[in-house]
Amino acid sequence: MKKVNTRMLVEAGMMIALAQVLSYAKLFEMPQGGSVTAGSMIPIFVFAFRWGTLRGLLAGMVYGILQFILGEKYSFHIVSILFDYVIAFACLGLAGLFRHKGMLGVMAGAFLGVLGRFICHVISGVVVFASYAPEGQSPWVYSILYNGSFLLVELVISLVIVGVLYKASKSNFYVKEDSSGDYTA
């Protein structure tokens, strides 16, 4: 069991670090936070596919905290800290819910992870950033449009990369338990 925990923790650390590095490769950045990156969510998705939802949620949460600590700060409001970082990035681990459903499951998992992140950002946008909505526009509409504008592109990038990775190496997307209780890649 100790061997499995060590391996899982090492993979988590590597995937969180890789996600952080990829988050610096920004293709486009929004004025009040949010950006389109070179697939920065992919390592967390892959970790969730390999190790499951709970561990994926934890890895995503650590990644979100790291994003808050190392990234630009747009708000220190508790709702923003939780729903733009901690909970939003934890949602990426939801990808693990469909981990044993083949290519369709991998795509559905990545979609669910981005959808969870989107919902969190919309809530934060309504509570914290409502004052940025144009005169007469609902904060809900503003937040949905603002967050959807970059997360839709991130979703497409993520689905393409996850699909290519899965096709190239589907056996590496899962950690399997053998008859002795040991895990293999």
Number of C-alpha atoms within 10 A of each C-alpha: 9 7 10 14 10 11 13 17 14 12 17 24 15 15 23 24 16 17 22 20 12 17 19 13 14 14 10 13 12 12 9 14 14 18 21 21 21 20 21 23 29 22 24 35 34 26 29 31 28 23 21 22 24 15 22 28 27 21 28 33 24 20 27 26 20 16 19 19 11 10 13 10 13 15 14 11 12 11 19 24 19 20 23 28 26 25 24 27 32 27 29 35 33 31 29 29 21 21 25 15 12 14 17 13 17 26 21 20 26 32 19 21 27 26 20 21 24 24 19 23 28 25 19 23 27 19 16 17 18 17 12 14 17 10 8 6 11 13 22 16 14 20 24 18 13 20 21 18 15 18 22 15 15 19 21 14 19 24 20 13 15 22 18 13 15 18 12 10 10 14 12 15 21 19 18 15 11 9 7 6 10 12 15 11 10
